[in-house]
Amino acid sequence: MATFIIQGGKSLKGNLFPQGAKNEALQVICATLLTEEKVTIKNIPEIRDVLKLIDIVQELGVEVTRVKKGEYGFCAKNVDPNFLKTERYAKLATSLRGSVMILGPMLARFGTGFLPQPGGDKIGRRRLDTHFIGFQKLGASFVFNAAEKCYEISARNLQGTYMLLDEASVTGTANLIMAAVYAKGTTTLYNAACEPYVQQLCRMLVSMGACISGIGSNLLTIEGTTNLNGCTHTILPDMIEVGSFIGLAAMTKSEITIKNAGIENLGIIPSSFNRLGIKMEYRNDDIYLPAQEHYEIESFIDGSIMTIADAPWPGLTPDLLSVFLVVATQAKGSVLIHQKMFESRLFFVDKLIDMGAQIILCDPHRATVIGLDHNHPLRPTNMVSPDIRAGVALLIAALSAEGKSKIHNIEQIDRGYENIAERLNSIGANIERIE
């Protein structure tokens, strides 16, 4: 287990370059299984979860070539579906929740799919019903082996259909899109997720020869085809990392420029930080964050306490709620953080309370934060990273605390942020990694 040792309380200054979007990378890498032709993907973040998925598709028989840092070629001409039932696959897949998106392409192209119960962050129940109910509506048979905790699907021929998804699941929508591109006839997905990751997946498939309309909305129409070609695809900047850097600048009173931030794909993330009083300027596709000694939380028009809540896109992504909560601890004013989509994501607040933050955990979904207005800096402490996003939020808190903090189990942070210590050290942070 690796550890970060952080000497906090320093202001940072300089440029940060966001990595490619992790969630998009997991989807588009799975999509390479849909064609025998070569697919080149650029701006891949070389982080733990993405590299694990590349290992899985490689062992499935996909020829993978690392052209240069962040750019890979994939050729899925000689895929072996039998690998899905090996112990090696089970070991790899159970450590990565994104492995579930292998099912759609494998079902579409080979008529079969198998998955041990996937891993990922322990942030509450994360059911897979949307995926499998959708596959069944396309004509697949589905079996869940409760004793061995594995899923198996099969279908001779997929048939296009109308379906109203029970939830706007991002991975569920991606899986069903990839299955539907080879289904006979027309598939209509209503209440589909419409995050930029899903839009990018659709655009990539269209460039491969798929026919998809409604991209960017929650109503997608897919006309089935019999063959997809290769393509070259570039992944967007990671909006979760951009949001993390905005929060970092506010908490550490730093002057930071986020270069090539992909502003047009950030949705309401910047304006949500504005509601906490954080100032920023757009300079072409860069976000300039001036050093702020104080930032004040807005109230609603009627004077009631501000609420920051997650919601399906174009609402605020749940992956940033942990960062918003940490940033609010040093704001002026109070805010209610409402994490609607996952029931265990706020349980890391006890670590912030130990650091001196004033937080009332109302229930598993809601926390009230009374900001300290930078009058009382957080205290350094020792802590353990529970998941990717809470881990980065705790790192931001430690960088603002005056003194030495330790964060253990930082492999969780590695799953979502590439060389984060080195990049932050380049603008003045003091983070040491101990293996």
C-alpha positions, 0 to 999 in steps of 0.5 A: 500500500502506497502513501502520500506525505504532504507538506500543506499550507502552500500556495501554488502557481502555474499551469496544469494540463488535464489528462484524457477523460477516464470514463470516456476511455473505458467506453471507447476502448471497449468499442474497439471490439466491434470491428476487425479493423484498426482503431487508433485512440489518442489522449488515453490517460495512462491510469490504473483502471484504463491500463487494466482494461487495456490488459483485458482486451489484449488478453481477449486477443486484441492486438494492442500497440502503444504508439506513444504516450497516450496513443494506442492502436487496437486491432480486434481481428482475432478475439477469443470469446472463450477467454471470458470464462477463464480464471485470469479474466475473472481476476482482471474483471472483478477489479474493474467496474468498467469491464462491464462494458465489454458485454455489449460489444461481445454480445453484438459481434460474437453472440455471447458475453460473460462477466464476474461481478465487477469491482470498483469504488465502494460507494454503495449499491451500483446495480447492473439491471439497466444493462441486462434488462436492455440486453433482454429487450434486444433479444438476449438471454440472461442468467445470473449465477448467484453462487458464483456471482457471475453474469452470462448472456447470449443471443443468436440475433439481436433485434432492434426495439424501443426501450425506456431505461429505468435509469439514465445509467452512463455505462448502461447506455454505452453498453446498449448503444454498442450492442444495438449497432449490430441489432437488426432494425431500429433501436430507440433508447429513451432516458438515455444518459447524455454525458459528453462521454456517451456523446463521444462514444456515439461520434466514434461509432458514427465515424466507424459507420454506425447510424446514430441520431439524437446524440447529446439528447436523452433520446437515441435512435440507432439503425443497425448495421452489419459491419463497422470500420476502423477509425481514429478517435481523440478523447476529451479532457477529463472534466472531473480532473478540471473540476478537481483543479478548480477546487484545488486553486480555491482551497490553497489560495493559488493562481492556476491556469488549467490549459486546454480544459475543454470548456464547451464540454464542462456543462454547469461545473464552472457555474456551480463553483461560481455559486461557492464564490470561486472566480475564474476567467476563460482564456480561449480554451484555458481556465484562469483561476486567480488567487483568492483569499476568500470566497463566499457562498451564494444564497438562493433568491429567497435567502435560503441556504444554497444546495449543491446536488448531483443529477444526471447530465446536464446536471452536476456530475456526482464524481465532483461532489466530494471536491465541492464538499471539501472546497465548501469547508473554507468558504464563507457561508453554509451549503447543503451538499446533497449526494443523491446517486450514491449512498456511501460517498459522503462517509469520508467526511469524518476525516475532514471533521478530524481536520477541523472542518465544521460538517454535519452529516445529516444522513448517507446522502446529505451533509451541511457544511459551515465554511471557515472562511480560511480563518481557521485552516484545516489541521494536518492528519493521517487518513486513508483514501476510500475511493478515487474521488474522495481520495483526491478531495482529501489530497486537496484538503491536505494541501490546504492544511498547514503541516504534514499529512499522510494519505494511505491507500493512494492506489485508489487515487492512481485509478483515476489521476495520472502522476498527480503528485508529480504534476502538482509538485511542478507548480509548487506542491510538496507531495512525496510518494512512499511505496 
